[in-house]
Amino acid sequence: MKSTDKKTILELDSVSKRYPLDKQNPFFISTLLRRITGRGRSGKSAFWAVKDLSINIKAGESVGVIGTNGAGKSTLLSLIAGSLFPTEGTMRVDGRIGALLELGAGFHSDLTGRENIYLNASLLGLTKKEIDDKFEQILEFSELRDFIDVQIRNYSSGMHVRLGFSVAVHIDPEIILIDEALAVGDQHFQEKCVDRIMKFREDGRTLIFVSHNMQLVHLLCNRVIWLQDGMKHMDGTPNRIVPLYKEHCKQSDGVRHLQKA
């Protein structure tokens, strides 16, 4: 089947996410500061992390999402994962999602690794029997057998990633979301994760991967979406988009260097 014939598994139509900026400042404090400083507020009461974003992703695509800090990448993944809801626009996701986003997201620090596997997998839609059937595979892949009954508050960041990735890839997801989490794993586990992601690609699963590592983007992705100021700036193949993005970053670094000089 040609890629153009594959079904659309993810569709965003003019999606925006707005965060209010004034909510945390009581009126009294705002008024007091204005009287002391003699200056009013800027009038900017909201920040649009994602703005008017329309994206269609087909089953089997491996999509890298790139952009500088604050471009809206992590917000986009959280919207797709369902941990955030759009302020405007509509979304359609057709398939089970396995997500490895913020470090420790979906885990409870007071629970053990074992308990968190059951909690996290159940939140992702698995029954207890399904988790029972997959538990040994999750444990084996994570390489945390000696620590599985330890509270995860005592886990290192690398151990968090091992557990989170292991759960995410063993729930049989049609779509897997990864947000730079591989950066905190050790080299051995990173390579193991990359091998598993490549296997997902071969099986026709869909990958959405946020990263600043352009080498990994080239390796894992056949499409790249470049976000800038919460909007889609470019969308195309890694060979076309990544060099342009690298040049943009180089020029931005040069401007920052001149401003500091």
Helices and strands as residue ranges (DSSP letters): G 3-5, E 8-20, H 27-37, E 46-58, E 62-66, H 73-81, E 88-93, E 97-100, H 113-123, H 128-142, G 145-147, G 152-154, H 157-169, E 175-179, G 181-184, H 187-202, E 206-210, H 214-220, E 223-228, E 231-236, H 238-260
